[in-house]
């Protein structure tokens, strides 16, 4: 258990300085090859949201770990020995599987997209984009999707260690300075190429490559898309602001406004649980509907 506690304790103090070093290297490379992917105000917004996110994490992580411990101590079905190396491999795969479906939910349910949209709101793609974090994901209860892991017997600190390492891995995915990795690596793991697709607003790229560390779940469940056409980053309708509060809460404001103005309880609920872009009259379209429309037009 001491090893796990050290991983959790040292993860961010070690990782955050490395994050900033990589960020400065990326800016320098962009300056040297005249292909700068940073815009000062945009990057500052991303970094600021990330710093606030880390600060809030002191509170939110405490709530999450307490809930995980409550499930583990009172309802666990088995006790999985975290000192066995195989338990780390199994938990790594299961945690990434959970991340995939949680991430997919964040794209297909408007209530969760209202939080996740923050991470996609930059029209630039760089290491600062990785720091653009939502402050409201945990408030939605999204983290409860991970409760099944302590329920089946994984110790909560074991889970927190693996999910933290996964979170750190995903930082390096947010760059245009890395091209394609070796074919075998691209087949198994999430890479900058795969994640560039994920952050693109191109219709063929929307809601694709949802994996965390692994890309195999996307391949298996039909959400994988290879990077082919040039990526256009941001949202299908960009917010065009560097106002920190608007970046964080614009989608929540829009979502609840539409639900309230619908003057129907059922329609209001549908606005919350249907995919982003859904409307009762077809005045706005979901990704699936946009693709169907494109097929009909062609």
Secondary structure in CASP SS format (residue, H / E / C, confidence):
PFRMAT SS
TARGET T0000
AUTHOR 0000-0000-0000
METHOD secondary structure of the structure
MODEL  1
X C 1.00
X H 1.00
X H 1.00
X H 1.00
X H 1.00
X H 1.00
X H 1.00
X H 1.00
X H 1.00
X H 1.00
X H 1.00
X H 1.00
X H 1.00
X H 1.00
X H 1.00
X H 1.00
X H 1.00
X H 1.00
X H 1.00
X H 1.00
X H 1.00
X H 1.00
X H 1.00
X H 1.00
X H 1.00
X H 1.00
X H 1.00
X H 1.00
X H 1.00
X H 1.00
X H 1.00
X H 1.00
X H 1.00
X C 1.00
X C 1.00
X C 1.00
X C 1.00
X C 1.00
X C 1.00
X H 1.00
X H 1.00
X H 1.00
X H 1.00
X H 1.00
X H 1.00
X H 1.00
X H 1.00
X H 1.00
X H 1.00
X H 1.00
X H 1.00
X H 1.00
X H 1.00
X H 1.00
X H 1.00
X H 1.00
X H 1.00
X H 1.00
X H 1.00
X H 1.00
X H 1.00
X H 1.00
X H 1.00
X H 1.00
X H 1.00
X H 1.00
X H 1.00
X H 1.00
X H 1.00
X H 1.00
X H 1.00
X H 1.00
X H 1.00
X H 1.00
X H 1.00
X C 1.00
X C 1.00
X C 1.00
X C 1.00
X C 1.00
X C 1.00
X C 1.00
X C 1.00
X C 1.00
X H 1.00
X H 1.00
X H 1.00
X H 1.00
X H 1.00
X H 1.00
X H 1.00
X H 1.00
X H 1.00
X H 1.00
X H 1.00
X H 1.00
X H 1.00
X H 1.00
X H 1.00
X H 1.00
X H 1.00
X H 1.00
X H 1.00
X H 1.00
X H 1.00
X H 1.00
X H 1.00
X H 1.00
X C 1.00
X H 1.00
X H 1.00
X H 1.00
X H 1.00
X H 1.00
X H 1.00
X H 1.00
X H 1.00
X H 1.00
X H 1.00
X H 1.00
X C 1.00
X C 1.00
X C 1.00
X C 1.00
X C 1.00
X C 1.00
X H 1.00
X H 1.00
X H 1.00
X H 1.00
X C 1.00
X C 1.00
X C 1.00
X C 1.00
X C 1.00
X C 1.00
X C 1.00
X H 1.00
X H 1.00
X H 1.00
X C 1.00
X H 1.00
X H 1.00
X H 1.00
X H 1.00
X H 1.00
X H 1.00
X H 1.00
X H 1.00
X H 1.00
X H 1.00
X H 1.00
X C 1.00
X C 1.00
X C 1.00
X H 1.00
X H 1.00
X H 1.00
X H 1.00
X H 1.00
X H 1.00
X H 1.00
X H 1.00
X H 1.00
X H 1.00
X H 1.00
X H 1.00
X H 1.00
X H 1.00
X H 1.00
X H 1.00
X H 1.00
X H 1.00
X C 1.00
X C 1.00
X C 1.00
X C 1.00
X C 1.00
X C 1.00
X C 1.00
X C 1.00
X C 1.00
X H 1.00
X H 1.00
X H 1.00
X H 1.00
X H 1.00
X H 1.00
X E 1.00
X C 1.00
X C 1.00
X H 1.00
X H 1.00
X H 1.00
X H 1.00
X H 1.00
X H 1.00
X H 1.00
X C 1.00
X E 1.00
X C 1.00
X C 1.00
X H 1.00
X H 1.00
X H 1.00
X C 1.00
X C 1.00
X C 1.00
X C 1.00
X C 1.00
X C 1.00
X C 1.00
X C 1.00
X E 1.00
X C 1.00
X H 1.00
X H 1.00
X H 1.00
X H 1.00
X H 1.00
X H 1.00
X C 1.00
X C 1.00
X C 1.00
X C 1.00
X C 1.00
X C 1.00
X C 1.00
X C 1.00
X C 1.00
X C 1.00
X C 1.00
X E 1.00
X C 1.00
X C 1.00
X C 1.00
X C 1.00
X C 1.00
X C 1.00
X C 1.00
X C 1.00
X C 1.00
X C 1.00
X H 1.00
X H 1.00
X H 1.00
X H 1.00
X H 1.00
X H 1.00
X H 1.00
X H 1.00
X H 1.00
X H 1.00
X H 1.00
X H 1.00
X H 1.00
X H 1.00
X H 1.00
X H 1.00
X H 1.00
X H 1.00
X C 1.00
X C 1.00
X C 1.00
X H 1.00
X H 1.00
X H 1.00
X H 1.00
X H 1.00
X H 1.00
X H 1.00
X H 1.00
X H 1.00
X C 1.00
X C 1.00
X C 1.00
X C 1.00
X C 1.00
X C 1.00
X C 1.00
X C 1.00
X C 1.00
X C 1.00
X C 1.00
X C 1.00
X C 1.00
X H 1.00
X H 1.00
X H 1.00
X H 1.00
X H 1.00
X H 1.00
X H 1.00
X H 1.00
X H 1.00
X H 1.00
X H 1.00
X C 1.00
END
